Amino acid sequence: MSDHGRGPIEAATAALVAWVTNAAGQPVPIGPPRACDDADGLTLWPLELRPARQTRSSGAVREPYRFTVRHLLCVTGPAGLPRLDRVLTAATSDGSYPLVLEAGDPPLWTAFGTAPRPALLIDVPAQVDHPTPAAPPVLRPLRLRHLDVRSLSGRVIGPEDQPLAAMRVELPGTGSATRTDPDGRFLLVGVPHDPEQPGPVRLRLTGRGLVLTADVDPGEDDIVIVCAPPTH
């Protein structure tokens, strides 16, 4: 379950409602578009679930199951147009949520039994977290070793090598986390280094409506992580 006992779909929708309400300047109810809306503003409805790229689990820890909740945000009257403008401007300015301008399909509105109207499709990343299983019994004597720590530096970029600022870069399971600067660069300190078991380091990146993991080579002087937008 997600925060406050909510499931992943409910939590994703609640987060989007809060963001849209702030952007529009008025509470936005959850509900499908109707043929005769009493309200004159906006309405939001979770329309469908879409697959997302999955990451492989390593060891006993299972990676979350990731998916996207696509929402339909549409006007319910003339007063909804300026509010939809505010949401569109906010989304394209801060990159909080990916927008899809494909809500004009006639079959979509026929399914709701209502006339077409200005609308946006908004994708919200969600995930199902799996509980960590109990640790297996210790079958051999414990051996304590001192591990060195190192720093990882690099860049986070999007399509066409555009730097992504304010992305959170963290090493899961530790306190090591940072955010990218305006040039998309990051410096992550306190990363454990085991010379007896060299291998990639898994980082988690969040921001701009994205949640993803990346396996990087700690030996690289300048790590480059490419964040591709969700496929529609």
Number of C-alpha atoms within 10 A of each C-alpha: 15 15 9 7 9 12 14 21 20 17 18 22 20 14 11 20 19 12 18 25 16 15 19 21 12 12 15 19 14 16 13 15 23 14 13 11 13 9 13 13 22 27 24 24 18 21 15 11 16 16 14 18 13 13 15 10 10 9 6 11 11 15 18 16 16 19 21 22 22 22 22 21 26 24 23 22 16 11 13 19 19 13 21 22 13 16 21 16 14 18 19 12 9 9 14 16 19 18 17 15 10 9 17 14 9 11 10 13 17 11 8 13 13 15 13 18 15 15 21 21 21 21 27 24 23 25 21 15 14 12 11 10 9 7 7 7 6 7 6 6 6 7 5 6 7 8 12 11 11 12 14 19 15 17 20 24 20 14 11 7 12 13 20 22 19 19 23 17 22 21 20 13 6 10 11 15 19 17 20 20 16 12 14 20 21 24 15 19 17 15 20 16 17 13 9 7 7 11 14 12 16 16 18 15 22 15 17 17 15 21 19 17 21 16 13 16 15 19 12 11 11 14 17 16 18 17 20 11 12 15 8 7
